Amino acid sequence: MLSGESYAAELGRVVLTSQLYFLFSSDADWARQNILPLLDWSVDARRADQAWHGFLSWGRWSEALLPDLLTLYERTFPRVPNLPQRLRRQFGKHLATIAVYGPGNPVEEGWLGGFLSAVEPEDRAGWAFEVGFILSQLEEDAIRDLWGRWLGEYWSRRNRGIPLPLDPNEVEKMVDWSLQLAPVFPEAVAQVCEIMPSFVKYSRRFLPRLAKSDYASRYPEEVAQLLRHLLPRASRPFWHCDHVATMFRQLVQSGSVSRPVLNQICNELGTLGCPNSAELRGLLG
């Protein structure tokens, strides 16, 4: 299978690369000599294309594999746009899990910037979506560690156009991150509010999910700041008047949000055609 030229040998190599994790765990030296080179585009591009199909379809990485495997991922960056859509999503998922669960700092090591610069906007948005999904599964201590280790710096750099400007669809996924970043929500809101106004975009589920969280009680000033930033960019017709009203009542009850800020939120709701804006203004006395 490793050296044959037949179609059966090609299929065999696809299967072998899909089982890299198991083979490396069984005999790391043998896997380094025989399996990892199959993924190297500089050795044989056709063979590497077949091997990556197998690895991305069923394979997975391990921390022990990363020193050898990460370079092969990097050599694949320019070829990602040519992969089938399903494998492009899988590639982004692999890199998202490496960024979150891996031992290194993807920002300082440079490979994350290399990936973002090499792929298409939809791949960058897909990577951001996968990171958001992982964030939803992390404990608060892990989120604090991740933010301090690289995620906060990454977001700050992207807001400044490093290594390239944000795309609106990518922004949408990153704004959604804030819902999963409870222990560092104030820092996340600060980053959202740094995004250029013309690029601010958020999903239809964002405000309902924010209303169902405890953030308006836990972080009233930050939620108010976020609403001030997002509501002027809301699309019409606006279907979330009741969700914002729920948060508004919590903001008033907290007693920590200034009246001018609350008035501005009411004004935005009125501009969006919310029938409850006058009622909410009445809560201010």
Secondary structure by P-SEA (a helix, b strand, c coil): ccccccaaaaaaaaaaaaaaaaaaaacaaaaaacccccccccccaaaaaaaaaaaaaccccccccccccaaaaaaaccccccccaaaaaaaaaaaaaaaacccccccccaaaaaaaacccaaaaaaaaaaaaaaaaaccaaaaaaaaaacaaaaaaaaaacccccccaaaaaaaaacccccccaaaaaaaaaaaccccccccccaaaaaaaacccccccaaaaaaaaaacccccccccccaaaaaaaaaaaaaaccccaaaaaaaaaaaaaacccaaaaaaaaac
